[in-house]
Amino acid sequence: MKLWIMRHASFIARTVLVQNGNVEQAVRLINRIMGREGFLEQYRLTRYYEKPYQTRRRINYTKCKAIYNEDMDRKIEFLLRKNRVEPYPGYC
Amino acid sequence: MLRQAILVPRIFSFLERSVLGSGERAGGLLAQETCKATCLLCGPQSSSIKRPLHTTVPRSKAEDRKEMLASMPKKDEGTEGEKTIDVDLLSKRFEDIFPDENTPSRLFDGIPYSQLNICDIKATKNNTIISLNDHKGKALMLRSCGMEGFKNTRQGTNIAAQATGISLAMRAIAKGFKDPVRVRVSGIGPGRMSAIKGLSMGGMNVVSITDSTRVSFAPTARARKQRRL
């Protein structure tokens, strides 16, 4: 019985070609992409069974964090508004 | 990111550079203190010179921003012991990095990509197993950390994985499998990066790296219960 179906096309998806023999850079790139897209996090979560109460706790924490981050970013953007003459002309 | 900038004072480390006579850029009191300590014009040594003269150090915004970003704490990407690179730097050469519809027929040392040997690396928490296979799936070689002489806990280390990679590469070349190889990694473990590094150190020509970690976002069969330590 086939329990796992490879949904990603072999050697097309989740693949990085090595450039100029720079294997380390390719490894870091694929790790970074996998991490950014949430594969590694999902892998770690599914190693052991996460009980429903733990799932609810985690999701609620993530939601609260997202709300806080959104409001804090808005506050910072608001506080950093300015409408004044350039104090250090030529600095760029 | 900016939130951290406001909370963490060491973000201004790049501003504390004080050249003789310039203290304007570092904020407030710090500027005056550094100025008075080092400046010839308004410091303790000055007695005759009354009028303070300050010049700003010629700086560029890009340089300062780079310094500031370098001094920020590194964000955890999720893989232990791995460093990250800025993907945006590679945006100019994206067509060369990721495979497209022509890649299976693209030649590497005269062999089309779809017919290259495959090097499967299974990186688990406790061990790393590397196997060299045909493009059809026929097994050619197999090496693991235990075969290298590491036992028990020491198998689940990056050093063991690197040694295994080197060993397999050298044995493969000795047996005649000198062709370029495409690597397929599975799992997250200490040997994930080190095994590939070992392969290339041993002399294997690694052409591409694929990740085939078995991950499901859909509900799966119930996994075993959490370990209580």
Chai-1 contact restraints between the chains, C-beta under 6 A:
chainA,res_idxA,chainB,res_idxB,connection_type,confidence,min_distance_angstrom,max_distance_angstrom,comment,restraint_id
A,W4,B,R214,contact,1.0,0.0,6.0,A-B,restraint_1
A,F11,B,T210,contact,1.0,0.0,6.0,A-B,restraint_2
A,I12,B,P99,contact,1.0,0.0,6.0,A-B,restraint_3
A,R14,B,T210,contact,1.0,0.0,6.0,A-B,restraint_4
A,R14,B,D211,contact,1.0,0.0,6.0,A-B,restraint_5
A,T15,B,P99,contact,1.0,0.0,6.0,A-B,restraint_6
A,T15,B,S208,contact,1.0,0.0,6.0,A-B,restraint_7
A,T15,B,T210,contact,1.0,0.0,6.0,A-B,restraint_8
A,V16,B,I97,contact,1.0,0.0,6.0,A-B,restraint_9
A,V16,B,I209,contact,1.0,0.0,6.0,A-B,restraint_10
A,L17,B,I97,contact,1.0,0.0,6.0,A-B,restraint_11
A,L17,B,S208,contact,1.0,0.0,6.0,A-B,restraint_12
A,V18,B,V206,contact,1.0,0.0,6.0,A-B,restraint_13
A,V18,B,V207,contact,1.0,0.0,6.0,A-B,restraint_14
A,V23,B,I196,contact,1.0,0.0,6.0,A-B,restraint_15
A,V23,B,S200,contact,1.0,0.0,6.0,A-B,restraint_16
A,V23,B,V206,contact,1.0,0.0,6.0,A-B,restraint_17
A,A26,B,I209,contact,1.0,0.0,6.0,A-B,restraint_18
A,V27,B,M193,contact,1.0,0.0,6.0,A-B,restraint_19
A,V27,B,I196,contact,1.0,0.0,6.0,A-B,restraint_20
A,V27,B,I209,contact,1.0,0.0,6.0,A-B,restraint_21
A,R28,B,I85,contact,1.0,0.0,6.0,A-B,restraint_22
A,I30,B,I209,contact,1.0,0.0,6.0,A-B,restraint_23
A,I30,B,D211,contact,1.0,0.0,6.0,A-B,restraint_24
A,N31,B,T79,contact,1.0,0.0,6.0,A-B,restraint_25
A,N31,B,E82,contact,1.0,0.0,6.0,A-B,restraint_26
A,R32,B,T84,contact,1.0,0.0,6.0,A-B,restraint_27
A,M34,B,D211,contact,1.0,0.0,6.0,A-B,restraint_28
A,G35,B,E77,contact,1.0,0.0,6.0,A-B,restraint_29
A,G35,B,G78,contact,1.0,0.0,6.0,A-B,restraint_30
A,F39,B,V215,contact,1.0,0.0,6.0,A-B,restraint_31
A,L40,B,G78,contact,1.0,0.0,6.0,A-B,restraint_32
A,E41,B,G78,contact,1.0,0.0,6.0,A-B,restraint_33
A,Q42,B,V215,contact,1.0,0.0,6.0,A-B,restraint_34
A,Q42,B,F217,contact,1.0,0.0,6.0,A-B,restraint_35
A,Y43,B,I188,contact,1.0,0.0,6.0,A-B,restraint_36
A,Y43,B,T213,contact,1.0,0.0,6.0,A-B,restraint_37
A,Y43,B,V215,contact,1.0,0.0,6.0,A-B,restraint_38
A,Y48,B,A223,contact,1.0,0.0,6.0,A-B,restraint_39
A,Y48,B,Q226,contact,1.0,0.0,6.0,A-B,restraint_40
A,Y49,B,R222,contact,1.0,0.0,6.0,A-B,restraint_41
A,Y49,B,A223,contact,1.0,0.0,6.0,A-B,restraint_42
A,Y49,B,K225,contact,1.0,0.0,6.0,A-B,restraint_43
A,M72,B,R3,contact,1.0,0.0,6.0,A-B,restraint_44
A,I76,B,L2,contact,1.0,0.0,6.0,A-B,restraint_45
A,C92,B,K61,contact,1.0,0.0,6.0,A-B,restraint_46
